[in-house]
Amino acid sequence: MIVGTGRGDMPASHAFERPPGFPCWTIGCLMRGAVRTEVRGAAVLHRAPSIAAVRPRTPYRIAAGEPGHGWSEVWIIFKPRPEWLPLLEWPEPVPGLPELTDGDLAAVMDAVVEVDRIASGPGAHRLAYADNQLERALLLARDRNPHAPHARRHPAVRAALGVIESRWHERFTVASLARAAACSESHLTHLFTAELGASPMAYLESHRIERAKHLLVSTALPVKDVAASVGFANPFHFSTRFRRHVGRSPVEWRRRPG
């Protein structure tokens, strides 16, 4: 739930201190300049572009990070929904101050700026819309979080997943996935199964079935066309595998999804 948002260009002389902390979370997007944040005797320097959060009840002080230079930031104060908390497990070099400073953060920062724009704009339901946008920002941040589960996967597994999740409708073999992952078939299968609990081809099939479920409900495509769309050359084989995964035929699922 959004509690407050804001943006500002801070002069070099500006400093902000909250000794007892605050009962809500705060996210700050540093758009320009640098800031120094102190927490319980420890300090961290952030340079734009970066995103930092402050956990609830964390006492902190913020001041210019470079003498004689101010900074610009956008901030969001909020109470997260329970399902958002895992999305906020960012790297935390100083306890109480999660941060994202590496990689391409442009999409995340744009999303946070949009939260403020929506929350401070007109409309009776602006805070509800801003909540939705904040969730989007946190999901984008997860994709760039080096501590997220997907970021800790073996590079070969990440490479194979990238191929599966972007080109799932194409024809693949373990050999072709192994080439994309730059490793042997046996090594990829071992790594993939250890990290995801399924072999590459089993994961690919599950991914295709999930796509098929969506198409069956959201389109009027004949079953044979749905099968072809998700990478099954044989409609009968598709129907057999669909029933194995879902417990119902494609036609039965279309009539009564869920």
VOKE-712833 format. One record per residue: x, y, z of N, C-alpha, C in turn; residue in three letters; chain; residue number from 1. Coordinates in nm, 2 decimals. Example, Ala and Ser with C-alpha at 12.3 -4.5 7.8 and 13.67 -1.06 7.14 Angstrom:
VOKE-712833
PT     n.u     n.v     n.w    ca.u    ca.v    ca.w     c.u     c.v     c.w    r  c    k
PT    1.32   -0.57    0.78    1.23   -0.45    0.78    1.32   -0.33    0.78  ala  A    1
PT    1.28   -0.22    0.71    1.37   -0.11    0.71    1.29    0.00    0.79  ser  A    2
This chain:
VOKE-712833
PT     n.u     n.v     n.w    ca.u    ca.v    ca.w     c.u     c.v     c.w    r  c    k
PT    0.08   -0.12    0.00    0.00    0.00    0.00    0.09    0.12    0.00  met  A    1
PT    0.06    0.21   -0.09    0.14    0.34   -0.10    0.10    0.43    0.01  ile  A    2
PT    0.20    0.48    0.08    0.18    0.57    0.19    0.21    0.72    0.14  val  A    3
PT    0.31    0.73    0.06    0.35    0.86    0.01    0.46    0.85   -0.09  gly  A    4
PT    0.47    0.94   -0.18    0.57    0.95   -0.29    0.62    1.09   -0.30  thr  A    5
PT    0.73    1.11   -0.37    0.78    1.24   -0.39    0.90    1.24   -0.48  gly  A    6
PT    0.94    1.36   -0.52    1.06    1.37   -0.60    1.12    1.51   -0.57  arg  A    7
PT    1.25    1.52   -0.59    1.32    1.65   -0.55    1.46    1.66   -0.60  gly  A    8
PT    1.50    1.78   -0.62    1.64    1.82   -0.65    1.70    1.88   -0.53  asp  A    9
PT    1.79    1.80   -0.46    1.84    1.84   -0.33    1.97    1.92   -0.35  met  A   10
PT    1.99    2.03   -0.28    2.11    2.11   -0.28    2.22    2.04   -0.21  pro  A   11
PT    2.34    2.08   -0.23    2.46    2.01   -0.16    2.45    2.02   -0.01  ala  A   12
PT    2.38    2.13    0.04    2.37    2.15    0.18    2.26    2.07    0.25  ser  A   13
PT    2.18    2.00    0.17    2.06    1.93    0.22    2.11    1.80    0.29  his  A   14
PT    2.04    1.78    0.41    2.06    1.65    0.48    1.93    1.61    0.54  ala  A   15
PT    1.90    1.48    0.55    1.78    1.43    0.61    1.81    1.32    0.71  phe  A   16
PT    1.75    1.33    0.82    1.78    1.23    0.93    1.65    1.18    0.99  glu  A   17
PT    1.64    1.05    1.01    1.52    0.99    1.08    1.58    0.90    1.18  arg  A   18
PT    1.61    0.95    1.30    1.68    0.87    1.41    1.60    0.75    1.45  pro  A   19
PT    1.47    0.76    1.47    1.40    0.63    1.51    1.37    0.54    1.40  pro  A   20
PT    1.39    0.58    1.27    1.35    0.50    1.16    1.20    0.53    1.13  gly  A   21
PT    1.14    0.45    1.05    1.01    0.47    1.00    0.94    0.34    1.00  phe  A   22
PT    0.81    0.33    1.03    0.74    0.20    1.03    0.72    0.14    0.90  pro  A   23
PT    0.74    0.21    0.79    0.72    0.16    0.65    0.85    0.14    0.58  cys  A   24
PT    0.84    0.08    0.46    0.95    0.07    0.37    0.96    0.20    0.29  trp  A   25
PT    1.08    0.23    0.25    1.11    0.34    0.16    1.20    0.29    0.05  thr  A   26
PT    1.17    0.33   -0.08    1.25    0.31   -0.19    1.29    0.44   -0.25  ile  A   27
PT    1.42    0.46   -0.27    1.47    0.58   -0.33    1.54    0.56   -0.46  gly  A   28
PT    1.50    0.62   -0.57    1.57    0.61   -0.70    1.66    0.73   -0.71  cys  A   29
PT    1.79    0.71   -0.72    1.88    0.82   -0.73    1.90    0.85   -0.88  leu  A   30
PT    1.85    0.96   -0.93    1.85    0.99   -1.07    1.98    1.07   -1.11  met  A   31
PT    2.03    1.15   -1.02    2.15    1.23   -1.05    2.23    1.25   -0.92  arg  A   32
PT    2.36    1.26   -0.94    2.45    1.29   -0.83    2.48    1.17   -0.74  gly  A   33
PT    2.52    1.19   -0.62    2.56    1.09   -0.52    2.51    1.12   -0.38  ala  A   34
PT    2.47    1.02   -0.31    2.43    1.04   -0.17    2.51    0.95   -0.07  val  A   35
PT    2.52    0.99    0.05    2.59    0.91    0.15    2.48    0.88    0.26  arg  A   36
PT    2.46    0.75    0.28    2.36    0.71    0.38    2.43    0.64    0.50  thr  A   37
PT    2.40    0.69    0.62    2.46    0.64    0.74    2.35    0.56    0.82  glu  A   38
PT    2.39    0.44    0.87    2.30    0.36    0.95    2.38    0.30    1.06  val  A   39
PT    2.35    0.34    1.18    2.41    0.28    1.30    2.57    0.28    1.29  arg  A   40
PT    2.62    0.39    1.25    2.77    0.40    1.24    2.83    0.35    1.11  gly  A   41
PT    2.75    0.28    1.03    2.80    0.23    0.90    2.75    0.33    0.79  ala  A   42
PT    2.82    0.34    0.68    2.78    0.43    0.57    2.80    0.36    0.44  ala  A   43
PT    2.72    0.40    0.35    2.73    0.35    0.21    2.71    0.47    0.11  val  A   44
PT    2.79    0.47    0.01    2.78    0.58   -0.09    2.71    0.52   -0.22  leu  A   45
PT    2.60    0.59   -0.26    2.53    0.55   -0.38    2.55    0.66   -0.49  his  A   46
PT    2.58    0.62   -0.61    2.59    0.71   -0.72    2.48    0.68   -0.82  arg  A   47
PT    2.43    0.78   -0.88    2.33    0.76   -0.99    2.39    0.69   -1.11  ala  A   48
PT    2.31    0.60   -1.17    2.17    0.56   -1.14    2.18    0.44   -1.04  pro  A   49
PT    2.10    0.45   -0.94    2.09    0.34   -0.84    1.96    0.34   -0.77  ser  A   50
PT    1.93    0.23   -0.71    1.80    0.22   -0.63    1.84    0.16   -0.49  ile  A   51
PT    1.79    0.23   -0.39    1.81    0.18   -0.25    1.68    0.18   -0.18  ala  A   52
PT    1.67    0.09   -0.08    1.55    0.08    0.00    1.60    0.10    0.15  ala  A   53
PT    1.50    0.13    0.23    1.53    0.14    0.38    1.42    0.05    0.44  val  A   54
PT    1.47   -0.05    0.52    1.38   -0.14    0.59    1.31   -0.06    0.70  arg  A   55
PT    1.19   -0.11    0.74    1.12   -0.04    0.85    1.20   -0.03    0.98  pro  A   56
PT    1.18    0.08    1.05    1.25    0.10    1.18    1.40    0.10    1.17  arg  A   57
PT    1.45    0.14    1.06    1.60    0.15    1.04    1.63    0.30    1.06  thr  A   58
PT    1.71    0.34    1.16    1.75    0.48    1.17    1.85    0.51    1.07  pro  A   59
PT    1.84    0.63    1.00    1.93    0.66    0.90    1.94    0.81    0.88  tyr  A   60
PT    2.05    0.85    0.81    2.08    0.99    0.78    2.13    0.99    0.63  arg  A   61
PT    2.08    1.09    0.55    2.12    1.10    0.41    2.17    1.24    0.39  ile  A   62
PT    2.29    1.25    0.32    2.35    1.37    0.29    2.41    1.36    0.15  ala  A   63
PT    2.46    1.47    0.10    2.53    1.47   -0.03    2.65    1.38   -0.02  ala  A   64
PT    2.67    1.31   -0.13    2.78    1.21   -0.14    2.91    1.28   -0.19  gly  A   65
PT    2.90    1.39   -0.26    3.01    1.46   -0.31    3.00    1.61   -0.27  glu  A   66
PT    3.11    1.66   -0.21    3.11    1.80   -0.16    3.07    1.90   -0.27  pro  A   67
PT    2.98    1.98   -0.24    2.95    2.09   -0.33    2.85    2.05   -0.44  gly  A   68
PT    2.80    1.92   -0.44    2.71    1.88   -0.54    2.58    1.82   -0.48  his  A   69
PT    2.47    1.86   -0.53    2.34    1.81   -0.49    2.31    1.68   -0.56  gly  A   70
PT    2.18    1.64   -0.55    2.14    1.51   -0.61    1.99    1.52   -0.64  trp  A   71
PT    1.94    1.43   -0.73    1.80    1.42   -0.76    1.75    1.28   -0.73  ser  A   72
PT    1.63    1.27   -0.67    1.58    1.14   -0.64    1.43    1.14   -0.64  glu  A   73
PT    1.38    1.02   -0.66    1.23    0.99   -0.65    1.22    0.89   -0.54  val  A   74
PT    1.12    0.91   -0.45    1.10    0.81   -0.34    0.96    0.77   -0.33  trp  A   75
PT    0.95    0.64   -0.28    0.82    0.58   -0.25    0.82    0.53   -0.11  ile  A   76
PT    0.72    0.56   -0.03    0.70    0.51    0.10    0.58    0.42    0.10  ile  A   77
PT    0.59    0.30    0.15    0.48    0.20    0.13    0.49    0.09    0.23  phe  A   78
PT    0.38    0.02    0.25    0.36   -0.10    0.33    0.35   -0.21    0.23  lys  A   79
PT    0.45   -0.30    0.22    0.44   -0.40    0.11    0.33   -0.51    0.14  pro  A   80
PT    0.27   -0.56    0.04    0.19   -0.68    0.05    0.28   -0.80    0.09  arg  A   81
PT    0.23   -0.90    0.16    0.32   -1.01    0.20    0.39   -1.07    0.09  pro  A   82
PT    0.33   -1.09   -0.03    0.39   -1.15   -0.14    0.50   -1.07   -0.21  glu  A   83
PT    0.51   -0.94   -0.17    0.61   -0.85   -0.22    0.75   -0.87   -0.15  trp  A   84
PT    0.74   -0.92   -0.02    0.86   -0.92    0.06    0.98   -1.00   -0.01  leu  A   85
PT    0.95   -1.12   -0.07    1.07   -1.18   -0.14    1.13   -1.10   -0.25  pro  A   86
PT    1.05   -1.01   -0.31    1.09   -0.93   -0.42    1.19   -0.82   -0.37  leu  A   87
PT    1.19   -0.79   -0.24    1.27   -0.69   -0.18    1.40   -0.74   -0.11  leu  A   88
PT    1.43   -0.87   -0.14    1.55   -0.93   -0.08    1.67   -0.90   -0.17  glu  A   89
PT    1.70   -0.77   -0.18    1.82   -0.72   -0.26    1.95   -0.73   -0.18  trp  A   90
PT    2.06   -0.72   -0.25    2.19   -0.71   -0.18    2.18   -0.61   -0.07  pro  A   91
PT    2.24   -0.63    0.04    2.23   -0.54    0.16    2.37   -0.52    0.22  glu  A   92
PT    2.45   -0.44    0.16    2.59   -0.41    0.21    2.59   -0.36    0.36  pro  A   93
PT    2.49   -0.28    0.39    2.47   -0.23    0.52    2.34   -0.28    0.57  val  A   94
PT    2.33   -0.34    0.69    2.20   -0.39    0.74    2.10   -0.28    0.74  pro  A   95
PT    1.98   -0.32    0.68    1.87   -0.22    0.68    1.86   -0.14    0.55  gly  A   96
PT    1.97   -0.15    0.46    1.97   -0.08    0.34    1.99   -0.16    0.22  leu  A   97
PT    1.88   -0.24    0.17    1.90   -0.31    0.05    1.92   -0.22   -0.07  pro  A   98
PT    1.99   -0.27   -0.17    2.02   -0.18   -0.28    2.04   -0.26   -0.41  glu  A   99
PT    2.01   -0.19   -0.52    2.05   -0.24   -0.66    2.13   -0.13   -0.73  leu  A  100
PT    2.25   -0.17   -0.76    2.34   -0.07   -0.81    2.41   -0.11   -0.94  thr  A  101
PT    2.40   -0.24   -0.98    2.47   -0.30   -1.10    2.37   -0.33   -1.20  asp  A  102
PT    2.41   -0.34   -1.33    2.33   -0.38   -1.44    2.25   -0.26   -1.49  gly  A  103
PT    2.16   -0.30   -1.59    2.07   -0.20   -1.65    1.95   -0.18   -1.56  asp  A  104
PT    1.94   -0.07   -1.49    1.83   -0.04   -1.40    1.73    0.06   -1.46  leu  A  105
PT    1.75    0.09   -1.59    1.66    0.19   -1.65    1.51    0.16   -1.64  ala  A  106
PT    1.48    0.03   -1.67    1.34    0.00   -1.67    1.28    0.00   -1.53  ala  A  107
PT    1.36   -0.04   -1.43    1.31   -0.04   -1.29    1.29    0.11   -1.25  val  A  108
PT    1.39    0.19   -1.28    1.38    0.33   -1.24    1.26    0.40   -1.31  met  A  109
PT    1.24    0.37   -1.43    1.13    0.43   -1.50    1.00    0.39   -1.44  asp  A  110
PT    0.99    0.27   -1.39    0.87    0.22   -1.33    0.85    0.29   -1.20  ala  A  111
PT    0.95    0.31   -1.12    0.94    0.38   -0.99    0.90    0.52   -1.01  val  A  112
PT    0.96    0.59   -1.11    0.92    0.73   -1.15    0.77    0.73   -1.18  val  A  113
PT    0.72    0.63   -1.25    0.58    0.62   -1.29    0.49    0.60   -1.17  glu  A  114
PT    0.54    0.53   -1.07    0.46    0.52   -0.94    0.43    0.65   -0.88  val  A  115
PT    0.54    0.74   -0.88    0.52    0.87   -0.82    0.42    0.95   -0.91  asp  A  116
PT    0.44    0.94   -1.04    0.35    1.02   -1.13    0.21    0.98   -1.11  arg  A  117
PT    0.18    0.85   -1.10    0.04    0.81   -1.08   -0.01    0.85   -0.95  ile  A  118
PT    0.07    0.83   -0.84    0.02    0.85   -0.71    0.00    1.00   -0.68  ala  A  119
PT    0.07    1.09   -0.75    0.06    1.23   -0.73   -0.03    1.30   -0.83  ser  A  120
PT   -0.09    1.22   -0.92   -0.18    1.27   -1.02   -0.33    1.28   -0.98  gly  A  121
PT   -0.42    1.30   -1.07   -0.56    1.31   -1.04   -0.62    1.17   -1.03  pro  A  122
PT   -0.74    1.17   -0.99   -0.82    1.04   -0.99   -0.84    0.98   -0.85  gly  A  123
PT   -0.96    0.94   -0.83   -0.99    0.89   -0.70   -0.92    0.75   -0.67  ala  A  124
PT   -0.88    0.68   -0.77   -0.82    0.55   -0.75   -0.67    0.55   -0.78  his  A  125
PT   -0.61    0.67   -0.78   -0.47    0.68   -0.82   -0.38    0.60   -0.73  arg  A  126
PT   -0.41    0.58   -0.60   -0.32    0.50   -0.52   -0.33    0.36   -0.55  leu  A  127
PT   -0.45    0.31   -0.58   -0.46    0.17   -0.62   -0.39    0.14   -0.75  ala  A  128
PT   -0.39    0.23   -0.85   -0.32    0.22   -0.97   -0.17    0.23   -0.94  tyr  A  129
PT   -0.13    0.31   -0.85    0.01    0.33   -0.81    0.06    0.20   -0.74  ala  A  130
PT   -0.02    0.13   -0.66    0.02    0.01   -0.60    0.05   -0.10   -0.71  asp  A  131
PT   -0.04   -0.10   -0.81   -0.01   -0.20   -0.92    0.12   -0.17   -0.99  asn  A  132
PT    0.15   -0.04   -1.01    0.27    0.00   -1.08    0.39   -0.03   -0.99  gln  A  133
PT    0.38   -0.02   -0.86    0.49   -0.05   -0.77    0.52   -0.20   -0.77  leu  A  134
PT    0.41   -0.28   -0.78    0.44   -0.43   -0.79    0.51   -0.46   -0.92  glu  A  135
PT    0.48   -0.39   -1.03    0.55   -0.40   -1.16    0.70   -0.37   -1.14  arg  A  136
PT    0.72   -0.25   -1.07    0.86   -0.21   -1.05    0.94   -0.31   -0.97  ala  A  137
PT    0.88   -0.37   -0.87    0.94   -0.47   -0.79    0.97   -0.60   -0.87  leu  A  138
PT    0.88   -0.64   -0.96    0.90   -0.75   -1.04    1.01   -0.73   -1.14  leu  A  139
PT    1.02   -0.61   -1.19    1.13   -0.57   -1.28    1.27   -0.58   -1.20  leu  A  140
PT    1.26   -0.53   -1.08    1.38   -0.53   -0.99    1.43   -0.67   -0.97  ala  A  141
PT    1.33   -0.76   -0.95    1.37   -0.90   -0.92    1.45   -0.96   -1.04  arg  A  142
PT    1.42   -0.92   -1.16    1.49   -0.97   -1.28    1.63   -0.92   -1.28  asp  A  143
PT    1.66   -0.81   -1.21    1.80   -0.76   -1.21    1.87   -0.77   -1.07  arg  A  144
PT    1.80   -0.86   -0.99    1.86   -0.88   -0.85    1.96   -0.99   -0.85  asn  A  145
PT    2.08   -0.96   -0.82    2.18   -1.07   -0.82    2.16   -1.18   -0.71  pro  A  146
PT    2.08   -1.15   -0.61    2.05   -1.24   -0.51    1.92   -1.33   -0.54  his  A  147
PT    1.85   -1.30   -0.65    1.73   -1.37   -0.68    1.77   -1.52   -0.72  ala  A  148
PT    1.68   -1.61   -0.69    1.72   -1.75   -0.73    1.77   -1.78   -0.87  pro  A  149
PT    1.70   -1.71   -0.96    1.74   -1.73   -1.10    1.88   -1.68   -1.13  his  A  150
PT    1.93   -1.58   -1.06    2.06   -1.52   -1.08    2.17   -1.62   -1.02  ala  A  151
PT    2.13   -1.70   -0.93    2.23   -1.80   -0.87    2.24   -1.93   -0.95  arg  A  152
PT    2.16   -1.94   -1.05    2.17   -2.06   -1.13    2.30   -2.07   -1.21  arg  A  153
PT    2.34   -2.19   -1.24    2.46   -2.21   -1.32    2.44   -2.14   -1.46  his  A  154
PT    2.55   -2.08   -1.51    2.53   -2.01   -1.64    2.48   -2.10   -1.75  pro  A  155
PT    2.51   -2.23   -1.75    2.46   -2.32   -1.86    2.31   -2.34   -1.84  ala  A  156
PT    2.26   -2.34   -1.72    2.12   -2.36   -1.70    2.05   -2.23   -1.74  val  A  157
PT    2.10   -2.12   -1.70    2.04   -1.99   -1.74    2.04   -1.98   -1.89  arg  A  158
PT    2.14   -2.02   -1.96    2.14   -2.01   -2.11    2.04   -2.10   -2.17  ala  A  159
PT    2.03   -2.22   -2.12    1.92   -2.31   -2.17    1.78   -2.26   -2.14  ala  A  160
PT    1.76   -2.21   -2.02    1.63   -2.15   -1.99    1.60   -2.04   -2.08  leu  A  161
PT    1.70   -1.95   -2.11    1.67   -1.84   -2.19    1.62   -1.88   -2.33  gly  A  162
PT    1.68   -1.99   -2.38    1.64   -2.05   -2.51    1.50   -2.10   -2.50  val  A  163
PT    1.47   -2.18   -2.40    1.34   -2.25   -2.38    1.23   -2.14   -2.36  ile  A  164
PT    1.25   -2.04   -2.28    1.15   -1.95   -2.25    1.12   -1.84   -2.36  glu  A  165
PT    1.22   -1.83   -2.45    1.20   -1.73   -2.56    1.17   -1.80   -2.69  ser  A  166
PT    1.20   -1.93   -2.71    1.19   -1.99   -2.84    1.12   -2.13   -2.82  arg  A  167
PT    1.03   -2.14   -2.72    0.97   -2.26   -2.68    0.89   -2.33   -2.79  trp  A  168
PT    0.85   -2.25   -2.90    0.77   -2.31   -3.00    0.85   -2.37   -3.11  his  A  169
PT    0.99   -2.36   -3.10    1.07   -2.42   -3.20    1.11   -2.57   -3.17  glu  A  170
PT    1.17   -2.64   -3.26    1.21   -2.78   -3.24    1.34   -2.78   -3.17  arg  A  171
PT    1.35   -2.85   -3.06    1.47   -2.86   -2.98    1.50   -3.01   -2.95  phe  A  172
PT    1.63   -3.03   -2.93    1.68   -3.16   -2.87    1.77   -3.12   -2.76  thr  A  173
PT    1.81   -3.22   -2.68    1.90   -3.19   -2.57    2.03   -3.14   -2.63  val  A  174
PT    2.07   -3.20   -2.74    2.19   -3.16   -2.81    2.19   -3.01   -2.85  ala  A  175
PT    2.08   -2.96   -2.91    2.07   -2.82   -2.95    2.07   -2.73   -2.83  ser  A  176
PT    2.01   -2.77   -2.72    2.01   -2.69   -2.59    2.15   -2.69   -2.53  leu  A  177
PT    2.22   -2.80   -2.54    2.35   -2.81   -2.49    2.45   -2.72   -2.57  ala  A  178
PT    2.43   -2.71   -2.70    2.51   -2.62   -2.78    2.49   -2.48   -2.74  arg  A  179
PT    2.36   -2.44   -2.72    2.33   -2.31   -2.67    2.39   -2.28   -2.54  ala  A  180
PT    2.40   -2.38   -2.45    2.45   -2.36   -2.32    2.60   -2.38   -2.31  ala  A  181
PT    2.66   -2.42   -2.42    2.81   -2.43   -2.43    2.86   -2.54   -2.34  ala  A  182
PT    2.79   -2.65   -2.33    2.84   -2.76   -2.25    2.79   -2.89   -2.31  cys  A  183
PT    2.83   -3.01   -2.25    2.79   -3.13   -2.30    2.64   -3.16   -2.26  ser  A  184
PT    2.58   -3.26   -2.34    2.44   -3.29   -2.31    2.43   -3.35   -2.17  glu  A  185
PT    2.52   -3.44   -2.13    2.51   -3.50   -2.00    2.53   -3.40   -1.88  ser  A  186
PT    2.63   -3.30   -1.91    2.65   -3.20   -1.80    2.53   -3.11   -1.79  his  A  187
PT    2.47   -3.07   -1.90    2.35   -2.98   -1.90    2.24   -3.06   -1.83  leu  A  188
PT    2.21   -3.18   -1.86    2.11   -3.26   -1.80    2.13   -3.27   -1.65  thr  A  189
PT    2.25   -3.29   -1.61    2.28   -3.31   -1.46    2.25   -3.17   -1.39  his  A  190
PT    2.30   -3.06   -1.45    2.29   -2.93   -1.38    2.14   -2.89   -1.38  leu  A  191
PT    2.07   -2.91   -1.49    1.93   -2.87   -1.50    1.85   -2.94   -1.41  phe  A  192
PT    1.87   -3.08   -1.40    1.78   -3.16   -1.31    1.81   -3.13   -1.17  thr  A  193
PT    1.94   -3.10   -1.13    1.97   -3.07   -1.00    1.91   -2.94   -0.95  ala  A  194
PT    1.90   -2.84   -1.04    1.86   -2.70   -1.00    1.71   -2.69   -1.02  glu  A  195
PT    1.65   -2.75   -1.11    1.50   -2.73   -1.14    1.42   -2.85   -1.12  leu  A  196
PT    1.48   -2.97   -1.09    1.40   -3.09   -1.06    1.34   -3.15   -1.18  gly  A  197
PT    1.39   -3.12   -1.30    1.34   -3.18   -1.42    1.45   -3.17   -1.52  ala  A  198
PT    1.44   -3.26   -1.62    1.54   -3.26   -1.73    1.51   -3.14   -1.82  ser  A  199
PT    1.60   -3.10   -1.91    1.57   -2.99   -2.00    1.45   -3.02   -2.08  pro  A  200
PT    1.44   -3.14   -2.14    1.32   -3.17   -2.23    1.19   -3.18   -2.15  met  A  201
PT    1.20   -3.23   -2.03    1.07   -3.24   -1.94    1.03   -3.09   -1.91  ala  A  202
PT    1.12   -3.01   -1.88    1.09   -2.87   -1.85    1.03   -2.80   -1.97  tyr  A  203
PT    1.09   -2.82   -2.09    1.04   -2.77   -2.21    0.90   -2.81   -2.24  leu  A  204
PT    0.87   -2.94   -2.22    0.74   -2.99   -2.24    0.64   -2.92   -2.15  glu  A  205
PT    0.67   -2.91   -2.02    0.59   -2.85   -1.92    0.56   -2.70   -1.96  ser  A  206
PT    0.66   -2.63   -2.01    0.65   -2.49   -2.05    0.55   -2.48   -2.17  his  A  207
PT    0.56   -2.58   -2.26    0.47   -2.58   -2.38    0.33   -2.61   -2.34  arg  A  208
PT    0.31   -2.70   -2.24    0.17   -2.73   -2.20    0.11   -2.61   -2.13  ile  A  209
PT    0.19   -2.54   -2.05    0.13   -2.42   -1.99    0.09   -2.31   -2.09  glu  A  210
PT    0.17   -2.30   -2.20    0.14   -2.21   -2.31    0.01   -2.25   -2.38  arg  A  211
PT    0.00   -2.38   -2.40   -0.12   -2.44   -2.46   -0.24   -2.42   -2.38  ala  A  212
PT   -0.24   -2.43   -2.25   -0.35   -2.41   -2.16   -0.40   -2.26   -2.18  lys  A  213
PT   -0.31   -2.17   -2.19   -0.35   -2.03   -2.21   -0.42   -2.01   -2.35  his  A  214
PT   -0.36   -2.07   -2.45   -0.42   -2.05   -2.58   -0.55   -2.12   -2.60  leu  A  215
PT   -0.57   -2.23   -2.53   -0.70   -2.30   -2.54   -0.81   -2.22   -2.48  leu  A  216
PT   -0.78   -2.15   -2.38   -0.88   -2.06   -2.31   -0.90   -1.93   -2.37  val  A  217
PT   -0.79   -1.87   -2.42   -0.80   -1.73   -2.47   -0.82   -1.72   -2.62  ser  A  218
PT   -0.82   -1.83   -2.69   -0.84   -1.82   -2.84   -0.94   -1.93   -2.88  thr  A  219
PT   -0.98   -1.92   -3.00   -1.07   -2.02   -3.06   -0.99   -2.11   -3.16  ala  A  220
PT   -0.86   -2.11   -3.15   -0.78   -2.19   -3.24   -0.81   -2.34   -3.23  leu  A  221
PT   -0.82   -2.41   -3.34   -0.84   -2.56   -3.33   -0.73   -2.62   -3.25  pro  A  222
PT   -0.75   -2.73   -3.19   -0.65   -2.80   -3.11   -0.53   -2.83   -3.19  val  A  223
PT   -0.54   -2.87   -3.31   -0.42   -2.90   -3.39   -0.33   -2.77   -3.41  lys  A  224
PT   -0.40   -2.66   -3.42   -0.32   -2.53   -3.44   -0.26   -2.49   -3.31  asp  A  225
PT   -0.33   -2.51   -3.20   -0.27   -2.49   -3.07   -0.14   -2.58   -3.05  val  A  226
PT   -0.15   -2.70   -3.09   -0.04   -2.79   -3.08    0.08   -2.74   -3.16  ala  A  227
PT    0.05   -2.70   -3.28    0.16   -2.65   -3.37    0.22   -2.52   -3.31  ala  A  228
PT    0.13   -2.44   -3.25    0.18   -2.31   -3.20    0.28   -2.33   -3.09  ser  A  229
PT    0.26   -2.43   -3.01    0.35   -2.45   -2.89    0.46   -2.56   -2.92  val  A  230
PT    0.48   -2.60   -3.04    0.59   -2.68   -3.08    0.57   -2.83   -3.09  gly  A  231
PT    0.44   -2.87   -3.09    0.41   -3.01   -3.11    0.37   -3.04   -3.26  phe  A  232
PT    0.45   -3.11   -3.33    0.42   -3.14   -3.47    0.30   -3.23   -3.49  ala  A  233
PT    0.28   -3.32   -3.39    0.17   -3.42   -3.40    0.06   -3.39   -3.30  asn  A  234
PT   -0.06   -3.36   -3.35   -0.17   -3.32   -3.26   -0.21   -3.43   -3.17  pro  A  235
PT   -0.20   -3.56   -3.21   -0.23   -3.67   -3.13   -0.13   -3.68   -3.01  phe  A  236
PT   -0.01   -3.67   -3.04    0.10   -3.67   -2.94    0.07   -3.55   -2.84  his  A  237
PT    0.04   -3.44   -2.89    0.01   -3.32   -2.81   -0.10   -3.35   -2.71  phe  A  238
PT   -0.21   -3.41   -2.76   -0.33   -3.44   -2.68   -0.29   -3.54   -2.57  ser  A  239
PT   -0.21   -3.64   -2.61   -0.17   -3.74   -2.51   -0.08   -3.68   -2.40  thr  A  240
PT    0.01   -3.60   -2.44    0.10   -3.53   -2.34    0.02   -3.43   -2.25  arg  A  241
PT   -0.07   -3.36   -2.32   -0.16   -3.27   -2.24   -0.24   -3.34   -2.13  phe  A  242
PT   -0.30   -3.45   -2.17   -0.37   -3.53   -2.07   -0.28   -3.58   -1.96  arg  A  243
PT   -0.16   -3.62   -1.99   -0.07   -3.67   -1.89   -0.03   -3.56   -1.79  arg  A  244
PT   -0.02   -3.43   -1.84    0.02   -3.32   -1.75   -0.10   -3.27   -1.67  his  A  245
PT   -0.22   -3.25   -1.74   -0.33   -3.18   -1.69   -0.44   -3.27   -1.63  val  A  246
PT   -0.44   -3.39   -1.68   -0.55   -3.48   -1.63   -0.67   -3.48   -1.71  gly  A  247
PT   -0.68   -3.39   -1.81   -0.79   -3.38   -1.90   -0.74   -3.36   -2.04  arg  A  248
PT   -0.83   -3.38   -2.14   -0.79   -3.36   -2.28   -0.79   -3.21   -2.31  ser  A  249
PT   -0.73   -3.16   -2.41   -0.73   -3.02   -2.45   -0.88   -2.97   -2.46  pro  A  250
PT   -0.96   -3.05   -2.53   -1.10   -3.01   -2.54   -1.17   -2.99   -2.41  val  A  251
PT   -1.15   -3.09   -2.32   -1.21   -3.08   -2.19   -1.16   -2.96   -2.11  glu  A  252
PT   -1.03   -2.93   -2.12   -0.97   -2.81   -2.05   -1.04   -2.68   -2.11  trp  A  253
PT   -1.05   -2.68   -2.24   -1.11   -2.56   -2.30   -1.26   -2.54   -2.24  arg  A  254
PT   -1.33   -2.64   -2.23   -1.47   -2.63   -2.18   -1.47   -2.60   -2.03  arg  A  255
PT   -1.37   -2.65   -1.95   -1.38   -2.63   -1.81   -1.23   -2.61   -1.75  arg  A  256
PT   -1.18   -2.49   -1.78   -1.04   -2.46   -1.73   -1.03   -2.45   -1.58  pro  A  257
PT   -0.91   -2.47   -1.53   -0.89   -2.45   -1.39   -0.90   -2.58   -1.31  gly  A  258
